[in-house]
Amino acid sequence: MAEENLWKEYIEERVKQILEEMDSVKRGRSGRLQEDILNGMPLEYRKQMERFADSLALQQAEEQLEIYEKAFLDGLRLGHQAF
């Protein structure tokens, strides 16, 4: 179990590094577009949309982390078998 937690921490750190390496200009452009869209909405509707977007982002992040983790561990197993 401790080894699994160690791998999970390593994978989470690697995902964080990958995200930090992404093109910040591209991320900034999409962030400004999102803000422009939200700023044009009535306040109550905006709050609902923000909660909805947050829940979608969290769900996607959890799914991607799970996929990355399983693929990484599969790669380690295959590498171990090959060598």
LINKARA-V481706 format. One line per field, one symbol per residue. psi: psi as a letter, one per 30 degrees, with the letter a starting at -180 (. if undefined). burial: 1 if it has 24 or more other C-alpha atoms within 12 Angstrom, else 0. Layout:
psi: ???
burial: ???
This chain:
psi: eeeeeeeeeeeeeeeeeeeffljfeeeeeeeeeeeeeefglkeeeeeeeeeeeeeeeeeeeeeeeeeeeeeeeeeeeeeeee.
burial: 00000000001000000000000000000000000000000000000000000000000000000000100000000000000
